[in-house]
Amino acid sequence: MRTLTLLFACFLLFSCADKPVSDATVVGVIPYKGISSEKVAMLRQSITEYYGVETKLLPEAVPTKTAFVNIKSPRYRADSLIALQQRSMPEGVDYVMGLTESDISVTKKDADGAVKKPEWKYNDFGIMGLAYCPGKSCIISGFRLKHKDREVHFGRFKKVAIHELGHNFGLPHCPNKKCVMTDAVEKIATIYNAQPELCEDCKKKIL
């Protein structure tokens, strides 16, 4: 059964018998309205350089109205967006990644499937990214990655993109706190401390 992963929650283990990443892998990149073409280009380059995959720029999109919520603040449900992205994935693309500056959210649940406590906090919880693990679709939002320093902001965006795409490739969270696949545990500081790369154990599973 397909499982969703927050930035950062992944429950499926990946079998390293199959390597999902090769130079023939194509990642389609969807720029949502409002994100700069410069940032999209830099992120595409980062993904290509790191994973050795090809990226294909897909048409600009506007988040579907059915994904919009205004429970605590105006934002979009990330689970709805990645589901739509995967259903609409064009031919010739193996994975699809959405890039947005809009705020995105999910409902965080415990191991029993109940909304985590306190419900007011986790029923509509703002996140930085979401991905199927494994699966074909992920989305990254720059809304919670803001920083006055442009390089710091982009560095955060890059790490989250590598992390979420890693989930698509089947990687669970990593106990190595320096690995980009570590669980952020709801803290931006965790992203800052992690390196923008996979640890050796994670690399062996997919590369």
Backbone as a printed PyTorch tensor [residue, N CA C, xyz], in Angstrom:
tensor([[[  0.8600,  -1.1870,   0.0000],
         [  0.0000,   0.0000,   0.0000],
         [  0.8970,   1.2380,   0.0000]],

        [[  0.5410,   2.2020,  -0.8570],
         [  1.3360,   3.4170,  -0.9350],
         [  1.2340,   4.2010,   0.3570]],

        [[  2.3440,   4.7440,   0.7760],
         [  2.3890,   5.4770,   2.0220],
         [  2.8530,   6.8940,   1.7610]],

        [[  2.2610,   7.8600,   2.4150],
         [  2.7050,   9.2290,   2.3160],
         [  3.7950,   9.4760,   3.3270]],

        [[  4.7070,  10.3680,   2.9540],
         [  5.7190,  10.7780,   3.9020],
         [  5.7470,  12.2810,   4.0140]],

        [[  5.6890,  12.7910,   5.2230],
         [  5.8830,  14.2060,   5.4360],
         [  7.3480,  14.4740,   5.2990]],

        [[  7.6280,  15.7700,   5.2120],
         [  8.9730,  16.1470,   5.5530],
         [  8.8940,  16.2660,   7.0750]],

        [[  9.0840,  15.1360,   7.7800],
         [  9.7220,  13.9530,   7.2540],
         [  9.1460,  12.7350,   7.9700]],

        [[  8.3560,  11.8850,   7.3010],
         [  7.8170,  10.6820,   7.9080],
         [  7.6250,   9.6310,   6.8420]],

        [[  8.3910,   8.5460,   6.8860],
         [  8.3200,   7.5210,   5.8600],
         [  8.2790,   6.1710,   6.5270]],

        [[  7.3380,   5.3020,   6.0910],
         [  7.1080,   4.0780,   6.8180],
         [  7.4590,   2.8090,   6.0540]],

        [[  7.7180,   2.9270,   4.7350],
         [  8.0310,   1.7330,   3.9740],
         [  9.5320,   1.5560,   3.8730]],

        [[ 10.0030,   0.3100,   4.0230],
         [ 11.4100,   0.0210,   3.8450],
         [ 11.6720,  -0.2550,   2.3680]],

        [[ 12.8580,   0.1080,   1.9220],
         [ 13.1990,  -0.0270,   0.5170],
         [ 14.1100,  -1.2210,   0.3070]],

        [[ 13.7940,  -2.0310,  -0.6750],
         [ 14.6330,  -3.1690,  -1.0130],
         [ 15.7420,  -2.6990,  -1.9310]],

        [[ 16.9870,  -2.9300,  -1.5270],
         [ 18.1050,  -2.4320,  -2.3180],
         [ 18.4190,  -3.3550,  -3.4890]],

        [[ 17.5990,  -4.3550,  -3.7190],
         [ 17.8250,  -5.2500,  -4.8430],
         [ 17.6200,  -4.5260,  -6.1680]],

        [[ 16.7460,  -3.5260,  -6.1950],
         [ 16.4650,  -2.7600,  -7.4040],
         [ 16.9610,  -1.3380,  -7.2180]],

        [[ 17.7390,  -0.8620,  -8.1650],
         [ 18.2450,   0.5010,  -8.1150],
         [ 17.3320,   1.3920,  -8.9530]],

        [[ 16.6070,   2.3180,  -8.3300],
         [ 15.6240,   3.1110,  -9.0700],
         [ 16.2190,   4.2860,  -9.8390]],

        [[ 17.5030,   4.5890,  -9.6300],
         [ 18.0880,   5.7840, -10.2210],
         [ 19.1630,   5.4160, -11.2450]],

        [[ 19.0500,   5.9910, -12.4390],
         [ 20.0700,   5.8150, -13.4610],
         [ 20.1060,   7.0730, -14.3130]],

        [[ 21.0620,   7.1460, -15.2330],
         [ 21.1310,   8.3390, -16.0800],
         [ 19.9830,   8.4020, -17.0840]],

        [[ 19.1750,   7.3130, -17.1260],
         [ 18.0000,   7.3040, -17.9990],
         [ 16.7390,   7.7530, -17.2710]],

        [[ 16.8470,   7.9650, -15.9610],
         [ 15.7020,   8.4050, -15.1680],
         [ 15.3430,   9.8520, -15.5100]],

        [[ 14.0520,  10.1100, -15.7180],
         [ 13.6020,  11.4620, -16.0580],
         [ 12.6570,  11.9700, -14.9680]],

        [[ 12.9880,  13.1090, -14.4070],
         [ 12.1570,  13.7580, -13.3930],
         [ 11.4960,  14.9800, -14.0130]],

        [[ 10.1830,  14.9580, -14.1020],
         [  9.4500,  16.1150, -14.6030],
         [  9.2770,  17.1380, -13.4910]],

        [[  9.5700,  18.3840, -13.7710],
         [  9.4980,  19.4500, -12.7650],
         [  8.3470,  20.3930, -13.1110]],

        [[  7.3950,  20.4950, -12.1830],
         [  6.2430,  21.3890, -12.3620],
         [  6.4710,  22.6720, -11.5610]],

        [[  6.6510,  23.8120, -12.2330],
         [  6.7290,  25.0750, -11.4970],
         [  5.3150,  25.6000, -11.2560]],

        [[  4.9460,  25.7450,  -9.9990],
         [  3.6460,  26.3360,  -9.6960],
         [  3.7500,  27.8570,  -9.7870]],

        [[  2.6700,  28.4660, -10.1960],
         [  2.6500,  29.9140, -10.4110],
         [  3.1730,  30.6570,  -9.1840]],

        [[  4.1180,  31.5590,  -9.4190],
         [  4.6610,  32.3520,  -8.3260],
         [  6.1050,  32.0360,  -8.0030]],

        [[  6.6120,  30.8970,  -8.4550],
         [  8.0070,  30.5590,  -8.2040],
         [  8.8380,  31.0590,  -9.3820]],

        [[ 10.0030,  31.6110,  -9.0990],
         [ 10.8100,  32.2140, -10.1510],
         [ 11.4410,  31.1630, -11.0520]],

        [[ 11.5810,  31.5150, -12.3170],
         [ 12.2180,  30.6140, -13.2750],
         [ 13.6810,  30.3760, -12.9080]],

        [[ 14.3170,  31.3710, -12.2980],
         [ 15.7040,  31.2270, -11.8700],
         [ 15.8350,  30.1390, -10.8080]],

        [[ 14.9220,  30.1600,  -9.8480],
         [ 14.9820,  29.1610,  -8.7740],
         [ 14.6980,  27.7590,  -9.3180]],

        [[ 13.7400,  27.6690, -10.2180],
         [ 13.4170,  26.3780, -10.8350],
         [ 14.6350,  25.8370, -11.5800]],

        [[ 15.3060,  26.7070, -12.3320],
         [ 16.4810,  26.2880, -13.0960],
         [ 17.5960,  25.8010, -12.1640]],

        [[ 17.8160,  26.5070, -11.0750],
         [ 18.8630,  26.1120, -10.1360],
         [ 18.5400,  24.7740,  -9.4670]],

        [[ 17.2810,  24.5710,  -9.1300],
         [ 16.8910,  23.3190,  -8.4970],
         [ 16.9900,  22.1540,  -9.4750]],

        [[ 16.6080,  22.3780, -10.7220],
         [ 16.7570,  21.3320, -11.7310],
         [ 18.2260,  20.9450, -11.8850]],

        [[ 19.0850,  21.9450, -11.9280],
         [ 20.5080,  21.6760, -12.0610],
         [ 21.0420,  20.8900, -10.8570]],

        [[ 20.5900,  21.2620,  -9.6610],
         [ 21.0320,  20.5740,  -8.4480],
         [ 20.6250,  19.1100,  -8.4520]],

        [[ 19.3880,  18.8370,  -8.8750],
         [ 18.8890,  17.4580,  -8.9210],
         [ 19.6850,  16.6370,  -9.9290]],

        [[ 19.9340,  17.2330, -11.1000],
         [ 20.7000,  16.5350, -12.1340],
         [ 22.1130,  16.2500, -11.6570]],

        [[ 22.7430,  17.2470, -11.0670],
         [ 24.1220,  17.0770, -10.6060],
         [ 24.2150,  16.0480,  -9.4920]],

        [[ 23.2200,  16.0350,  -8.5950],
         [ 23.3260,  15.1320,  -7.4590],
         [ 22.9440,  13.7000,  -7.8050]],

        [[ 21.7870,  13.4980,  -8.4050],
         [ 21.3040,  12.1430,  -8.6760],
         [ 21.7080,  11.6160, -10.0630]],

        [[ 22.2160,  12.4880, -10.9270],
         [ 22.5930,  12.0490, -12.2610],
         [ 21.4120,  11.7510, -13.1520]],

        [[ 20.2580,  12.3430, -12.8390],
         [ 19.0400,  12.1110, -13.6230],
         [ 18.8110,  13.2650, -14.5860]],

        [[ 17.9700,  13.0290, -15.5570],
         [ 17.5490,  14.0860, -16.4580],
         [ 16.3170,  14.7620, -15.8700]],

        [[ 16.2290,  16.0700, -16.0210],
         [ 15.0060,  16.7660, -15.6150],
         [ 14.3420,  17.3510, -16.8470]],

        [[ 13.0300,  17.3900, -16.7980],
         [ 12.2390,  17.9450, -17.9050],
         [ 11.3000,  18.9840, -17.3390]],

        [[ 11.3820,  20.1940, -17.8450],
         [ 10.5140,  21.2690, -17.3710],
         [  9.1140,  21.0820, -17.9470]],

        [[  8.1460,  20.9590, -17.0680],
         [  6.7490,  20.7950, -17.4560],
         [  6.0360,  22.1530, -17.4110]],

        [[  4.8650,  22.2770, -17.9950],
         [  4.1560,  23.5630, -18.0080],
         [  3.8500,  24.0840, -16.6000]],

        [[  3.8530,  25.4040, -16.4780],
         [  3.4940,  26.0330, -15.2060],
         [  2.0790,  25.6300, -14.8100]],

        [[  1.8790,  25.4240, -13.5270],
         [  0.5690,  25.0010, -13.0330],
         [  0.0770,  25.9540, -11.9540]],

        [[ -1.2140,  25.9230, -11.7400],
         [ -1.8500,  26.6520, -10.6390],
         [ -2.4470,  25.6050,  -9.7100]],

        [[ -2.1760,  25.6780,  -8.3910],
         [ -2.7410,  24.6660,  -7.4810],
         [ -4.2510,  24.5580,  -7.6420]],

        [[ -4.7410,  23.3390,  -7.7080],
         [ -6.1680,  23.1180,  -7.8790],
         [ -6.9610,  23.6730,  -6.6970]],

        [[ -8.1310,  24.2360,  -6.9970],
         [ -8.9740,  24.8170,  -5.9480],
         [ -9.4170,  23.7650,  -4.9330]],

        [[ -9.5240,  22.5110,  -5.3700],
         [ -9.9640,  21.4530,  -4.4520],
         [ -8.9190,  21.1670,  -3.3760]],

        [[ -7.6780,  21.6090,  -3.5980],
         [ -6.6200,  21.3960,  -2.6070],
         [ -6.5160,  22.5540,  -1.6130]],

        [[ -7.2330,  23.6320,  -1.8710],
         [ -7.1400,  24.8150,  -1.0200],
         [ -7.8890,  24.6240,   0.2950]],

        [[ -7.2480,  25.0370,   1.3930],
         [ -7.8900,  25.0210,   2.7090],
         [ -7.5770,  26.3420,   3.4130]],

        [[ -8.4420,  26.7110,   4.3420],
         [ -8.2140,  27.9170,   5.1290],
         [ -8.6390,  27.6280,   6.5600]],

        [[ -8.0060,  26.6220,   7.1400],
         [ -8.3410,  26.1880,   8.5010],
         [ -7.6290,  27.0680,   9.5260]],

        [[ -6.3010,  27.1310,   9.4110],
         [ -5.5280,  28.0130,  10.2830],
         [ -4.9600,  29.1980,   9.5070]],

        [[ -4.7280,  28.9630,   8.2280],
         [ -4.2530,  30.0040,   7.3240],
         [ -4.4770,  29.5070,   5.8980]],

        [[ -4.4800,  30.3990,   4.9200],
         [ -4.7030,  29.9670,   3.5310],
         [ -3.5150,  29.1520,   3.0140]],

        [[ -3.7720,  27.9380,   2.5880],
         [ -2.7090,  27.1020,   2.0310],
         [ -3.3160,  25.9390,   1.2630]],

        [[ -2.4620,  25.0530,   0.7680],
         [ -2.9060,  23.9470,  -0.0660],
         [ -2.5170,  22.6080,   0.5500]],

        [[ -3.4020,  21.6320,   0.3830],
         [ -3.1310,  20.2920,   0.8970],
         [ -2.1120,  19.6070,  -0.0110]],

        [[ -0.9800,  19.2860,   0.5690],
         [  0.0950,  18.6700,  -0.2040],
         [ -0.2780,  17.2780,  -0.6930]],

        [[ -1.0450,  16.5340,   0.1080],
         [ -1.4250,  15.1830,  -0.3130],
         [ -2.3030,  15.2220,  -1.5590]],

        [[ -3.1810,  16.2240,  -1.6520],
         [ -4.0200,  16.3740,  -2.8390],
         [ -3.1830,  16.7420,  -4.0600]],

        [[ -2.1940,  17.6090,  -3.8570],
         [ -1.3700,  18.0550,  -4.9720],
         [ -0.5190,  16.9320,  -5.5470]],

        [[  0.1200,  16.1390,  -4.6880],
         [  0.9760,  15.0790,  -5.2370],
         [  0.1560,  13.9610,  -5.8700]],

        [[ -1.0610,  13.7670,  -5.3760],
         [ -1.9310,  12.7650,  -5.9940],
         [ -2.3080,  13.2040,  -7.4090]],

        [[ -2.6510,  14.4730,  -7.5590],
         [ -3.0030,  14.9980,  -8.8740],
         [ -1.7940,  14.9640,  -9.8090]],

        [[ -0.6370,  15.3300,  -9.2940],
         [  0.5800,  15.3090, -10.1090],
         [  0.8500,  13.9080, -10.6560]],

        [[  0.6880,  12.9130,  -9.7980],
         [  0.9740,  11.5470, -10.2210],
         [ -0.0540,  11.0590, -11.2430]],

        [[ -1.3160,  11.4070, -11.0410],
         [ -2.3530,  10.9930, -11.9930],
         [ -2.1640,  11.6560, -13.3550]],

        [[ -1.5940,  12.8600, -13.3510],
         [ -1.4570,  13.6250, -14.5860],
         [ -0.0480,  13.5540, -15.1770]],

        [[  0.7690,  12.6570, -14.6900],
         [  2.1600,  12.5840, -15.1350],
         [  2.2350,  12.2500, -16.6250]],

        [[  2.9300,  13.0680, -17.4020],
         [  2.9770,  12.8410, -18.8470],
         [  3.8780,  11.6720, -19.2310]],

        [[  3.7010,  11.1880, -20.4350],
         [  4.5560,  10.1110, -20.9370],
         [  5.9960,  10.5990, -21.0410]],

        [[  6.9210,   9.6860, -20.8390],
         [  8.3270,  10.0310, -20.9340],
         [  8.9170,  10.5670, -19.6480]],

        [[  8.1140,  10.6050, -18.5960],
         [  8.5720,  11.0830, -17.2850],
         [  8.4090,   9.9570, -16.2700]],

        [[  9.4600,   9.7060, -15.4920],
         [  9.4240,   8.6260, -14.5010],
         [  8.9380,   9.0980, -13.1360]],

        [[  9.2480,  10.3370, -12.8020],
         [  8.8510,  10.9360, -11.5300],
         [  8.4460,  12.3730, -11.8040]],

        [[  7.6540,  12.9350, -10.9050],
         [  7.2590,  14.3300, -11.0730],
         [  7.4180,  15.0680,  -9.7530]],

        [[  8.0060,  16.2580,  -9.8260],
         [  8.2700,  17.0780,  -8.6360],
         [  7.6520,  18.4540,  -8.8210]],

        [[  6.8040,  18.8470,  -7.8890],
         [  6.2160,  20.1810,  -7.9160],
         [  7.0370,  21.1400,  -7.0770]],

        [[  7.1930,  22.3650,  -7.5440],
         [  7.9300,  23.4010,  -6.8180],
         [  7.0200,  24.6000,  -6.6430]],

        [[  6.8320,  25.0260,  -5.4030],
         [  5.9020,  26.1170,  -5.1250],
         [  6.4280,  27.0300,  -4.0340]],

        [[  5.9410,  28.2550,  -4.0300],
         [  6.2200,  29.1840,  -2.9300],
         [  5.0160,  29.2840,  -2.0020]],

        [[  3.9210,  28.6410,  -2.3720],
         [  2.7220,  28.6570,  -1.5230],
         [  2.9150,  27.7380,  -0.3250]],

        [[  2.2160,  28.0460,   0.7520],
         [  2.2560,  27.1920,   1.9360],
         [  1.4790,  25.9040,   1.6560]],

        [[  1.9830,  24.7780,   2.1650],
         [  1.3210,  23.4890,   1.9880],
         [  1.1750,  22.8070,   3.3390]],

        [[  0.2180,  21.8780,   3.4290],
         [ -0.0460,  21.2410,   4.7170],
         [ -0.5770,  19.8300,   4.5340]],

        [[ -0.5900,  19.0890,   5.6470],
         [ -1.1700,  17.7480,   5.7060],
         [ -1.7600,  17.5520,   7.0950]],

        [[ -2.4300,  16.4320,   7.2750],
         [ -2.8490,  16.0050,   8.6040],
         [ -1.8380,  14.9720,   9.0860]],

        [[ -1.2220,  15.2280,  10.2140],
         [ -0.2260,  14.2940,  10.7440],
         [ -0.9170,  13.2790,  11.6500]],

        [[ -0.6300,  12.0020,  11.4030],
         [ -1.2660,  10.9310,  12.1710],
         [ -0.2300,  10.0680,  12.8730]],

        [[ -0.6800,   9.3860,  13.9390],
         [  0.2160,   8.4940,  14.6640],
         [  0.2220,   7.1110,  14.0140]],

        [[  0.9240,   6.1770,  14.6240],
         [  1.0650,   4.8400,  14.0540],
         [ -0.2610,   4.1020,  13.9470]],

        [[ -1.2490,   4.4960,  14.7340],
         [ -2.5670,   3.8550,  14.6930],
         [ -3.5250,   4.5280,  13.7150]],

        [[ -3.0620,   5.5800,  13.0550],
         [ -3.9010,   6.2600,  12.0810],
         [ -4.7560,   7.3710,  12.6460]],

        [[ -4.6000,   7.6750,  13.9230],
         [ -5.3660,   8.7590,  14.5410],
         [ -4.5870,  10.0730,  14.4150]],

        [[ -5.3050,  11.1910,  14.3450],
         [ -4.6420,  12.4850,  14.2760],
         [ -3.8140,  12.6950,  15.5370]],

        [[ -2.5680,  13.1090,  15.3680],
         [ -1.6810,  13.3200,  16.5020],
         [ -2.2310,  14.4160,  17.4170]],

        [[ -1.8430,  14.3500,  18.6470],
         [ -2.2610,  15.3370,  19.6410],
         [ -1.1860,  16.4150,  19.7760]],

        [[ -1.5740,  17.6650,  19.9880],
         [ -2.9450,  18.1730,  20.0030],
         [ -3.5150,  18.3070,  18.5940]],

        [[ -4.7800,  17.9730,  18.4300],
         [ -5.3970,  17.9710,  17.1080],
         [ -5.3910,  19.3520,  16.4530]],

        [[ -5.5140,  20.4190,  17.2570],
         [ -5.5330,  21.7560,  16.6830],
         [ -4.2220,  22.0520,  15.9370]],

        [[ -3.1590,  21.4140,  16.3650],
         [ -1.8550,  21.6310,  15.7430],
         [ -1.6530,  20.7420,  14.5250]],

        [[ -2.0710,  19.4830,  14.6260],
         [ -1.7220,  18.5030,  13.6020],
         [ -2.8180,  18.2040,  12.5830]],

        [[ -4.0230,  18.7120,  12.8010],
         [ -5.0880,  18.4570,  11.8390],
         [ -4.7890,  19.1100,  10.4870]],

        [[ -4.1990,  20.2830,  10.5280],
         [ -3.7690,  20.9610,   9.3020],
         [ -2.3920,  21.5380,   9.5930]],

        [[ -1.3670,  20.7220,   9.3230],
         [ -0.0070,  21.0310,   9.7640],
         [  0.8520,  21.4770,   8.5870]],

        [[  1.4000,  22.6840,   8.7010],
         [  2.2370,  23.2230,   7.6340],
         [  3.5500,  22.4670,   7.5000]],

        [[  3.9250,  22.1670,   6.2660],
         [  5.1310,  21.3780,   6.0130],
         [  5.9750,  22.0140,   4.9100]],

        [[  7.1690,  21.4650,   4.7340],
         [  8.0930,  21.9480,   3.7120],
         [  8.0640,  21.0850,   2.4640]],

        [[  7.6550,  19.8250,   2.6110],
         [  7.6230,  18.9400,   1.4550],
         [  6.8630,  17.6710,   1.7690]],

        [[  6.4360,  16.9950,   0.7100],
         [  5.7000,  15.7460,   0.8590],
         [  6.0110,  14.8580,  -0.3350]],

        [[  6.1010,  13.5390,  -0.0790],
         [  6.4090,  12.6080,  -1.1680],
         [  5.7970,  11.2520,  -0.8950]],

        [[  5.5020,  10.5300,  -1.9720],
         [  5.1810,   9.1180,  -1.8300],
         [  6.4880,   8.3710,  -1.5770]],

        [[  6.4110,   7.3250,  -0.7690],
         [  7.6130,   6.5770,  -0.4330],
         [  7.3360,   5.0720,  -0.4340]],

        [[  7.7030,   4.3590,  -1.4780],
         [  8.1800,   4.8980,  -2.7490],
         [  7.0080,   5.3640,  -3.5810]],

        [[  7.2800,   6.0500,  -4.6500],
         [  6.2210,   6.5380,  -5.5110],
         [  6.7710,   7.4200,  -6.5940]],

        [[  5.8940,   8.1360,  -7.2630],
         [  6.3000,   8.8840,  -8.4530],
         [  6.1370,  10.3920,  -8.3250]],

        [[  5.6880,  10.8670,  -7.1550],
         [  5.3360,  12.2770,  -7.0680],
         [  5.7450,  12.8860,  -5.7320]],

        [[  6.2390,  14.1200,  -5.7950],
         [  6.5710,  14.8510,  -4.5690],
         [  6.3720,  16.3410,  -4.8180]],

        [[  6.3370,  17.0970,  -3.7430],
         [  6.2160,  18.5550,  -3.8580],
         [  7.0620,  19.2070,  -2.7760]],

        [[  7.6490,  20.3340,  -3.1250],
         [  8.4740,  21.0880,  -2.1810],
         [  7.9890,  22.5270,  -2.1780]],

        [[  7.8530,  23.0800,  -0.9800],
         [  7.4080,  24.4650,  -0.8220],
         [  8.5110,  25.3070,  -0.1870]],

        [[  8.7260,  26.4900,  -0.7540],
         [  9.7120,  27.3980,  -0.1870],
         [  9.1580,  28.2850,   0.9040]],

        [[  7.8550,  28.1510,   1.2000],
         [  7.1950,  29.0540,   2.1330],
         [  7.8430,  29.0260,   3.5180]],

        [[  8.1980,  27.8510,   4.0060],
         [  8.7790,  27.7000,   5.3430],
         [ 10.3070,  27.5990,   5.3100]],

        [[ 10.8830,  27.8660,   4.1610],
         [ 12.3320,  27.7810,   4.0010],
         [ 12.9490,  29.1670,   3.8430]],

        [[ 12.1580,  30.2000,   4.0930],
         [ 12.6080,  31.5700,   3.8570],
         [ 13.7970,  31.9510,   4.7340]],

        [[ 14.6590,  32.7810,   4.1620],
         [ 15.8010,  33.3260,   4.8900],
         [ 16.2480,  34.5810,   4.1580]],

        [[ 16.7190,  35.5590,   4.9100],
         [ 17.1430,  36.8110,   4.2860],
         [ 18.3590,  36.6250,   3.3940]],

        [[ 19.1560,  35.5980,   3.6910],
         [ 20.3130,  35.2720,   2.8690],
         [ 19.8600,  34.3700,   1.7260]],

        [[ 20.0410,  34.8200,   0.5110],
         [ 19.5710,  34.0850,  -0.6640],
         [ 20.1970,  32.6940,  -0.7530]],

        [[ 21.4740,  32.5900,  -0.4490],
         [ 22.1560,  31.2940,  -0.5480],
         [ 21.6490,  30.3190,   0.5010]],

        [[ 21.3640,  30.8100,   1.6870],
         [ 20.8190,  29.9370,   2.7340],
         [ 19.4470,  29.4290,   2.3210]],

        [[ 18.6210,  30.3340,   1.8020],
         [ 17.2840,  29.9380,   1.3540],
         [ 17.3620,  28.8710,   0.2720]],

        [[ 18.2030,  29.0900,  -0.7170],
         [ 18.3080,  28.1120,  -1.7870],
         [ 18.8960,  26.8040,  -1.2770]],

        [[ 19.8620,  26.8880,  -0.3570],
         [ 20.4470,  25.6710,   0.2090],
         [ 19.3970,  24.8230,   0.9160]],

        [[ 18.4830,  25.4700,   1.6200],
         [ 17.3870,  24.7390,   2.2720],
         [ 16.4860,  24.0800,   1.2280]],

        [[ 16.1470,  24.8350,   0.2120],
         [ 15.2720,  24.3230,  -0.8480],
         [ 15.9150,  23.1000,  -1.5100]],

        [[ 17.2070,  23.1980,  -1.7790],
         [ 17.9410,  22.1080,  -2.4210],
         [ 17.9140,  20.8510,  -1.5580]],

        [[ 18.1470,  20.9890,  -0.2680],
         [ 18.1510,  19.8260,   0.6300],
         [ 16.7820,  19.1500,   0.6690]],

        [[ 15.7350,  19.9600,   0.7310],
         [ 14.3940,  19.3850,   0.7880],
         [ 14.0680,  18.6770,  -0.5280]],

        [[ 14.5070,  19.2510,  -1.6490],
         [ 14.2690,  18.6060,  -2.9460],
         [ 14.9820,  17.2630,  -3.0240]],

        [[ 16.2290,  17.2020,  -2.6010],
         [ 16.9780,  15.9420,  -2.6070],
         [ 16.3250,  14.9380,  -1.6700]],

        [[ 15.8670,  15.4120,  -0.5260],
         [ 15.2240,  14.5590,   0.4780],
         [ 13.9240,  13.9500,  -0.0630]],

        [[ 13.0510,  14.7890,  -0.5970],
         [ 11.7530,  14.2890,  -1.0510],
         [ 11.8920,  13.3630,  -2.2550]],

        [[ 12.7960,  13.6930,  -3.1560],
         [ 13.0130,  12.8100,  -4.2890],
         [ 13.6140,  11.4890,  -3.8150]],

        [[ 14.4350,  11.5380,  -2.7700],
         [ 14.9640,  10.3150,  -2.1760],
         [ 13.8430,   9.4170,  -1.6680]],

        [[ 12.8110,  10.0110,  -1.0820],
         [ 11.6480,   9.2340,  -0.6560],
         [ 10.9630,   8.5820,  -1.8570]],

        [[ 10.8060,   9.3420,  -2.9480],
         [ 10.2160,   8.7590,  -4.1540],
         [ 11.0080,   7.5490,  -4.6250]],

        [[ 12.3100,   7.6150,  -4.5000],
         [ 13.1770,   6.5110,  -4.9090],
         [ 13.1250,   5.3380,  -3.9310]],

        [[ 12.4400,   5.5400,  -2.7950],
         [ 12.2500,   4.4570,  -1.8400],
         [ 13.0250,   4.5600,  -0.5490]],

        [[ 13.7330,   5.6430,  -0.3430],
         [ 14.5360,   5.7710,   0.8760],
         [ 13.6860,   6.1860,   2.0680]],

        [[ 13.7820,   5.4590,   3.1890],
         [ 13.1170,   5.8810,   4.4210],
         [ 13.9740,   6.9260,   5.1190]],

        [[ 13.5420,   7.3760,   6.2710],
         [ 14.3670,   8.2960,   7.0330],
         [ 15.6100,   7.5930,   7.5270]],

        [[ 16.6720,   8.3720,   7.6360],
         [ 17.9720,   7.8340,   8.0120],
         [ 18.3230,   8.2830,   9.4350]],

        [[ 18.8840,   7.3920,  10.2660],
         [ 19.2720,   7.7750,  11.6200],
         [ 20.4970,   8.6830,  11.6730]],

        [[ 21.2300,   8.7580,  10.5630],
         [ 22.4120,   9.6120,  10.4970],
         [ 21.9680,  11.0710,  10.3950]],

        [[ 22.2180,  11.8600,  11.4160],
         [ 21.7230,  13.2350,  11.4620],
         [ 22.3910,  14.1530,  10.4380]],

        [[ 23.4950,  13.7070,   9.8500],
         [ 24.1490,  14.4990,   8.8180],
         [ 23.6340,  14.1540,   7.4200]],

        [[ 22.9180,  13.0530,   7.3170],
         [ 22.3850,  12.6160,   6.0260],
         [ 21.1760,  13.4680,   5.6560]],

        [[ 21.0390,  13.7840,   4.3800],
         [ 19.9070,  14.5950,   3.9390],
         [ 18.5780,  13.8820,   4.1450]],

        [[ 18.6120,  12.5630,   4.3570],
         [ 17.3810,  11.8050,   4.5860],
         [ 16.9930,  11.7170,   6.0580]],

        [[ 17.6620,  12.4600,   6.9200],
         [ 17.2810,  12.4630,   8.3240],
         [ 15.8990,  13.0940,   8.5030]],

        [[ 15.1990,  12.7150,   9.5530],
         [ 13.8800,  13.2740,   9.8580],
         [ 14.0580,  14.6600,  10.4720]],

        [[ 13.3980,  15.6540,   9.8970],
         [ 13.5410,  17.0300,  10.3980],
         [ 12.8720,  17.2400,  11.7420]],

        [[ 12.0280,  16.2950,  12.1600],
         [ 11.2800,  16.3820,  13.4250],
         [ 10.7120,  17.7890,  13.6480]],

        [[ 10.1590,  18.3450,  12.5640],
         [  9.4370,  19.6190,  12.6130],
         [ 10.3310,  20.8180,  12.9230]],

        [[ 11.6400,  20.6950,  12.7040],
         [ 12.5550,  21.7790,  13.0360],
         [ 13.3710,  22.1830,  11.8200]],

        [[ 13.3960,  23.4660,  11.5060],
         [ 14.1980,  23.9600,  10.3970],
         [ 15.6770,  23.7750,  10.7030]],

        [[ 16.0560,  23.7720,  11.9800],
         [ 17.4580,  23.6050,  12.3600],
         [ 18.0000,  22.2580,  11.9110]],

        [[ 17.1390,  21.2360,  11.8580],
         [ 17.5740,  19.9180,  11.4130],
         [ 18.0190,  19.9700,   9.9630]],

        [[ 17.3010,  20.7170,   9.1520],
         [ 17.6770,  20.8720,   7.7510],
         [ 19.0130,  21.6040,   7.6500]],

        [[ 19.2040,  22.5970,   8.4910],
         [ 20.4480,  23.3640,   8.4730],
         [ 21.6420,  22.4770,   8.8130]],

        [[ 21.4650,  21.5790,   9.7780],
         [ 22.5750,  20.7400,  10.2370],
         [ 22.8900,  19.5830,   9.3020]],

        [[ 21.8990,  19.1380,   8.5360],
         [ 22.1210,  18.0200,   7.6180],
         [ 22.9530,  18.4800,   6.4190]],

        [[ 23.7330,  17.5610,   5.8690],
         [ 24.4880,  17.8450,   4.6610],
         [ 23.5560,  17.7240,   3.4480]],

        [[ 23.8440,  18.4130,   2.3540],
         [ 22.9890,  18.3130,   1.1660],
         [ 23.3070,  17.0690,   0.3410]],

        [[ 23.4690,  15.9470,   1.0170],
         [ 23.8020,  14.7170,   0.3150],
         [ 23.4280,  13.5070,   1.1490]],

        [[ 23.3390,  12.3590,   0.4870],
         [ 23.0340,  11.1020,   1.1530],
         [ 24.2770,  10.5600,   1.8530]],

        [[ 24.0580,   9.8610,   2.9590],
         [ 25.1690,   9.1580,   3.5960],
         [ 25.5090,   7.9440,   2.7350]],

        [[ 26.6130,   7.2840,   3.0250],
         [ 27.0480,   6.1500,   2.2120],
         [ 26.0320,   5.0060,   2.2370]],

        [[ 25.3990,   4.7820,   3.3750],
         [ 24.4120,   3.6920,   3.4600],
         [ 23.2270,   3.9500,   2.5400]],

        [[ 22.7520,   5.1980,   2.4990],
         [ 21.6200,   5.5340,   1.6420],
         [ 22.0070,   5.4780,   0.1700]],

        [[ 23.2150,   5.9360,  -0.1410],
         [ 23.6820,   5.9080,  -1.5300],
         [ 23.6690,   4.4790,  -2.0810]],

        [[ 24.0980,   3.5230,  -1.2520],
         [ 24.2000,   2.1380,  -1.7140],
         [ 22.8340,   1.5770,  -2.0860]],

        [[ 21.7740,   2.1160,  -1.5070],
         [ 20.4300,   1.5720,  -1.7530],
         [ 19.8530,   2.0010,  -3.0920]],

        [[ 20.2550,   3.1700,  -3.5880],
         [ 19.5810,   3.6640,  -4.7870],
         [ 20.5060,   4.0290,  -5.9430]],

        [[ 21.7790,   4.2750,  -5.6680],
         [ 22.6720,   4.7660,  -6.7290],
         [ 23.5900,   3.6660,  -7.2460]]])
